[in-house]
């Protein structure tokens, strides 16, 4: 990677062109009819590429290879860095460095995407993905010089990528002793603003390869998939790979715990759930009856722009204000119920690990749920893959068994992480078993929610 930087940059620009084409070309084509297929209609092809292939397997790549997608292939990151190279180079303001963006950006994008049906319509794709790309370029132009400020702080999936890459079996390993002992050489441009000397783990590193061999101290190396979560996820961790620009450390543990419990396992679950949920249908019928009885007619209006709520009359797909309110309410309610219950069970488990309540133990134990959270995002997004392939006439009888196996594997992985983490705190077998029981309770709730969607409803 270090030796073939030009080839990597060429690949990045090819992906940028493909990315733009997949967003723009469907806008000039008519929406697909019932005879359209993936290979003969650009809209369905783009839909399949974005939501059937691109996003599910980008998430999978984080677990397998770390954030190599971010450093080598992401079109948004490449454009942001390119614009930054020719921009104003201003100092990064404090509001951008706020630690809550990984959660807030993910939540906002997830909810808005559901309201405008981003998985189905090219206009919504342009607003969500294209809007994010334009924002990344504006931030790149205004702040930093030859850096990826947007990727570091504001990207809607930065937090998810940060968490999933902690499971990767490879990382850019820094030999601190060799780094200090080596003579000073010309610096390396680390676009995601990682302080190389103190880099720990893979969560912030974009694996672009630019620092490979720097001062004879940095190399792409294998590691245990449990290492970063177990060894560097607890108290005393300086998260040196997550230090802010200028060496200011921001402890984002609380926000990342919220992202796991209320985001990956809460909001995302609600976003995947509502289209299949009989509870949503019952709530809609009940709300409509109540509104009609009280003569509140404006909630049934559907003359709403498509970029606010889904509005495609020719496709018989139109949301009114009631639909929008119920979708929003269902997603938020699911996030609160799932996130709250998971927080309570993990909190109870962490309390058994030692005397007194410490937030550090809680946040560390919460990280054991990263595998099940990542697995849920993958099978939820890949449901679009399955739906599109079934519409092509392909038999997908193996899918339910595969989903079950993936959830079982992720559950086992989370249990193993919880057991390893508990060993860093507990002084007795009882305490470790108690902490594991709290994690198992959270895992049972998550698996039940997926069972509702795929096997019960």
N, C-alpha and C positions, 0 to 999 in steps of 0.2 A: 504493500500500500504506500509506504514511504517513497519507494523507488518509482512508482507509476502514478504520481500525482496528476500528471496531464491527462492520462487515460481516465482517471476518476472524475476529473472536472468535465471532460467530454461526455462521460456517461451522465453526469448531473444535468447537463444542458439538454441531452436527448430526453431525459425523464421530464424536464420542465416542458419541453415541446409536447410530449405525449399528454402530460397533465393538463396543459392549456387546451389541447385539442379535445380531450374527453369532457372538459367543462363547456367549451364554446360550441362545438359541432352539434350536440343535441338541441341547442337553442334554436337552430335554424331548420330543424327537422320537425315534422308533425309528431304529435304524441302517438305512441304505438297503439294499434288496434289489436283485436284478438288473434289476428293472423301473424302478428309480428313475432320474430324470433331473435335470439341473441346475435346470431351471425348475419342477419339481414336487416337489422334496424339499429342505428347508431345509439339511440337512447337506451335501449335494453343492453346493448354492448357496454356502454359507459356505466350503466347501473351495475352490471355484473362485475366490471373491472374495479370500480370504486368500492362497492359494498360487499361483493361476493369474493373478491380476491385480494384487493389492495389492503384494506384496513384489517380484516381478520389476520392475514399473514404478516402484516407489519407488527401486530401485537405478538404473534408467535415468535417473530425474529428477535424481539427484545429478550425473551427468555432464552433463546438459543445462542445468540451472538452478542448480546448487549445492544447498545444504541448505534450500531453500525448503520442502520437506516438513516438516522439523523445526520451522521457525519458524511455519508457517502452518497445516499440516494434521495433524500428528501428534497423535493423541488422548492418548498417554501423556505427551508433553511438556506439553500443555495442562492435563491433570489435575495433574501434578507442580507446575507453576507456580501453579495455582489454590490447591492445598493449602498451598504454601509461603507464599502471601500471607496465610494465616490461621494459620500454624504457629508454632512456637516460635522460629524465627529463630536457631538456634544456630550457632556457628562451625563451619566445615567441618573435620572432623578429618583428620589426616595420612593415615590409612589409606585414606580415600576418594580422596585426591589421589595415591595410588600410580600410577605410570606404566604398570604392567602390566595394568590392568583392561581396556583395549581388546582385548588378546589373550585374556586368561583368560576374560572374560565371553563372548566370541564362541565360543571353544573349548568351554566348558561347555555353552552353550545348543545348539550344533550337535550335540554328542555325545548329550546327554540327549534332544533332539528325535528322534533316530534310534531310541533305545532304546524310546521310548514311542509311536513312529509318529505324530508330530505332524501329518504331512501328511494322515492318513486319519481321525483320530478326534477328536470334539469335546472329550472329556475331556482329552486331551493338549493340545489348543489352549488350553483354559482354564488348565491348569497352567502351560504355557510362556509364552503371551502374557499371560494374566490375572495370573499370578504376577509377571511383570515389571512390569505396571502397578501392582499393589498395592505392590510394593517401591519403585517410583518415587514413589508417593504418600507412603509412610512416610518416605522420605528427604527429600521435599519438606517434610513437616510438621516434621521434626526440624532440618533445616539450611537456612541461607540465608533470605532474606526477598524474596519476589517473584522468585525465581530458579529456574533449572532445573539444580539440582546433579546430579541423576541423569543428565540428558542430557549434561552436561559431562564426567562422570567414569565413570559406571557402566553406561550403556545398553549392552546386548550388541552392538548394531550401530553404536555411536558410532565405533569405529575404522574400520570399513569405510566409513561415510559420510564420515568425515574424509578418507580416502584418495581416494575417488572424486570428491569435490567439488573436489579439486585440479585436475581436468581440465575443470571447468566453464568455458564461455566468457563468463560474467558473474560479477561480484563487487561487494561494497560497497567502493569505492575511497576511500581516505583521502588527502586532500591535507594532508600534515604541515605545510607552511608556512602554509597557510590556517588550519589548526587552531590553531596557535600564535599567529598574528596576530589572530585574531578575539577579540572581547571574551567574557568568561566568561558563559555562560547557564545556565539550569536544566539539570541533568544528564539524561541519557537512561538509562532502565532497560534495560540489556542483560542479558536473562535468562540467556544461556549464558556470562556472565562473561567476555566478551572486552574487553580494554582498548582502547577505541575509538581513542585517539590513535595507538597503535602497531600497529593491526590491519594485518596483511599477509596477503593471500591469502583463500581462501574456506573453508579446512578446518574452522575452528571457528565461523565466522559462520553463523547460522541464517536469514539473509535475511528477517527478520521485518519489515523496513522501518521500524522505530521510529527508527533513527538517521539516516534519509534527510534530508539537508539540515542536519544538526546542525552548528552553528557555521560553516555555509557550506563545509564541508570534506568531507562524506561523501555519496557518490552511487552509485547502482547503475550500473555501467559495464561495457562490453564489454572483453574482453581475449583474448589468444591462449590456446587450450586447453593450450599447452605452457608458458605463462609461470611458473606457480607451481612446477611440478615442476622445471623447468630452472633458473630464476633464484633461487628461494627454498628449494630443497631440499637445498642443500649446506652446506659449512662456512662459518661466519660468519653463517649464518641465525640470527636471534634468535627465529624462530617467534613473533613478538610476538602473533600472533593465538592462540597456544597457551599463553600465560603462565598460570600458575595464579592463582587468586584471591589478591589481596594482592600481586601483582607478582612472585611467586617463579617463576622459570623452571625448568621440568623438561624435560630433554632426553629425549624419548621415542623418538628415532630407532631405537634398538635394538629396542624393542617393536614399532614399526610395521614394521620390516623382518621381524621374526618373524611378524607378522600377515600380511604379503604372502606370504612363502615357506611358512611352516608352517600358516597359517590359511586364507587365500583360495585358495591353490594346493595345499595339503596336506590339512588336515582336511576342507575342503569337498569336495575331490575324492573323498576316501574315503567321505564321507557320500552323495554322488551315485552312486558306483561300486558299492557292495557289493551292491545288489539285482540288478545285472545281471552281476556278476562270476563267471565259472566258477571262478576261483581261490578265491573264498569258498565255493562249493559243494564244491570238492575238499577244502578245509581242514575243512569241517564233516563230511564223510564220513570223512575220516581221523581226526579227533578223536573222533568218535562210536565208531568201531571200536576205537580205543585205549582209550577209557574203558570200553567194554563188556568188552574183554579183561582189564582190570585191575579189573573189578567196582566201578567208581566210579559208583554209580547216582544219587547226589544231583544231579549235573549235568544230569540229564534231567528233574528236577522242573519242572513248569510252573504250580504253584499260587502264582503270584507276583502281587501287586497290580498293576493296570494302570498305576498311576502310577510304578512302578519299571521294569517291563518290559511290553511289549504283551501284553494278556490279554483276548481277545474270542472265547471259544469258539463263540458263535453265528455268528461270521463265519469260523470255521476259521482264526483268526489268533491264535496263542498262541506266545510266546517262552518257552523254558526257560533255565536258567542257562547252558547251553552256547551257545545263540543269543546271549545278551547278551554273553558273554565274547568270542565270535568277532566280533560287530559292533564292539565296543569295540576289540578287537585289530586288526581290519582297518583301521578309521579311523585309529588311532594309527600303525600300521605305514605306511600310505599317507602320513600327515603326515611321518613321519620320513624316509622314502625320498625323497619329492618335495621336502620342505623342505630336507633335507640336500644333495641333488644340486643344487638351485637355488642354495643358499648357496655351494656350492663353485664353481659356474660363474661366478656373479656376483663372488665373491671373487677368482677367477683373473683375470676381466676388469678389475676395479678395480685389481688389483696391477700390471697393465700400464700404467696411467695415470700412474704416477710412481714414484719411488724410495721404498722403504719401504712398510710397510703402514699405512694410515690408515683408521680406522673410518668417518670422514666420507665418503670416496670410495665405500666399499662401500655405506653406507646411501643415498647419493645415487643411485648406479647401480641399486640395488634398486628405487627408485621408478619406474624405466622399465617395470616389470612391472605397474604398476597397471592399464593398459588390458586386458591379457589376464586379469588376476585378476577385474576387474569383468565382463568378457564371460563368463567361465566361470560366475560366480555367476548371471548372467542366464539363460544357456542351460540351466544346471542346474535352476534354479527353474522356468523356463518349460516344462521337460519335463512338469511337472504340468499346465500349461495344455494342452499338446498331447494328453496322455493323456486328459484329461477331454473335450476337444472331439472326439477320435476316438470316444470311447464314445457321443457324441451322434450319431454317423454322419457327421460332417463329414470330407471328404477333405482330407488335410494333406500332399499330395505335394510341396509347395513347401518343407516344413520342413527336410529335409536340406541342400538347396542354401543356404537362408538361414543355417542354422547354420554351414556351411562359409564363407560370405561374411563372417559376423560374426567368426569366428575369424581369417580372413585379414586383415580390416580391423584388428582389435585387435592382431594380430601386427605388422602394418606400423606401427601407431601406437607400439607399444612400441619397435620398432627405431628409429624417428625420434627418440623421446625419448632413447634410449640414445646415439644419434649426437650429439645436441645436448648432452647432459650430458658426454659424453667430451670435447667441444670446450672445456669449461671447465678441463680438467686437462692434457690431452695436449699434448706439444710436438712430436709427429710424427704423420704419417699412420699409421705402423705401430702406434703405441700406440692410436689411435682404432679402427683395424680390429680389434686384439686385444680391446679392451674390448667392441666390438660382437659379436665372435665368442662371447664368454662369455655375452652376453645371448641371442644366437641359439640357443646350446646349451640354455639354460633354456627358451626358447620352444618349441624342438623337442620337449622332454620333455613340456611341458604339452599341446601339440597332439596328441602321440601318445596321451597319457592320454585326451583327449576322443575321439580316433579309435577307441580301444578300446571306449568306451561306446556311441558312436552308429553306428559303421560296421563294426567288426570283430566284436564280440561279438553 
